[in-house]
């Protein structure tokens, strides 16, 4: 507030006894100057953010023009980086937390994680394979050498892995479909040790029924025989507890869905499913019959009809694949019935060699 303009008498401290009358205009100017300085000081204090005041004390106070206050308010002070620093800290913390979460999820999935303990996967559970690709049913990247095509009921990953260079004849090997018929795992393990000819693009799925392998049970966790659950010519068979229970409908099981989607997209030229323990290869005709006969010759398996007496053969994986793939090619999907028990080293070697040979010869 500006005081009324009056004259006053002030004594000079350096001249004892002398008094001067301060003119009204001088008084007015002094009041204005002091009021302006006070207003600036109060404004600076009101904006107290822990940084030095925008207007300092001393002679520089009255020398700052009015626009200087606005300019200082827009110009970072010596502590201005504190705001970005706080923001940076927050961002860093968030990023670290997110990275840790993903890393833990990936580790859990890769090791079987909660799935091994019986817990289902979370909806954002990442792929367990070392290199992840888009999920099947979206934009799958078939040039990616290893990725999950889906999960079992108990959350175990079903992993597809490519060996060799992309571009050759696509040969798919599925080591296990019935969980207690797992000698095919010996063959897929052996194939990983082999040099793959550039004419062959070899794909391996160790097991499409990892829950059954873990329990040494023919079925998946819903007690479904996955080799009766495929959608081509599916039919209702039995109920849970029946050895050939076909599920509630065609491709009702997540394991079946994953393989159906993958094969539909991959479209292999040759596809092999391993079973036990009939010890044979079923005959066929045309190119299909020739490839099967060559495989049987290389492995010393007989060509013979299989599995009569009591079986109901609807919803079969290889039959579905044949119907699907032959729409666009002369593909050869077939079953290899291995002998029972553990394969000898010679048998494993012969089957791995047969896979790679028919892959080259076609």
Secondary structure, DSSP 8 states (H G I E B T S, - for coil): -------EEEE-TTSTT-EEEE-HHHHHHHHHHHHHHHHHHHHHHHT-SSS--SS-SSTHHHHS-HHHHHHHHHS--TTTHHHHHHHHHHHHHHHHHHHHHHHHHHHHHHT-HHHHTT----TT----SSS----TTS---TTSSEEEEEE-TTS-EEEEEEES-TTSEEEEEEEESSTT--THHHHHHHHHTS---TTEEEEEEEES-HHHHHHT-SS-TTS--GGG--STT------TTSTT---SSTT-SHHHHHHHHHHHHH--SEEEEEEEEEEEE----HHHHHHHHHHHHHHT-EE-----SS----S-HHHHHHHHHTTTS--EEEEEEEESS---HHHHHHHHHHHHHHHHH-
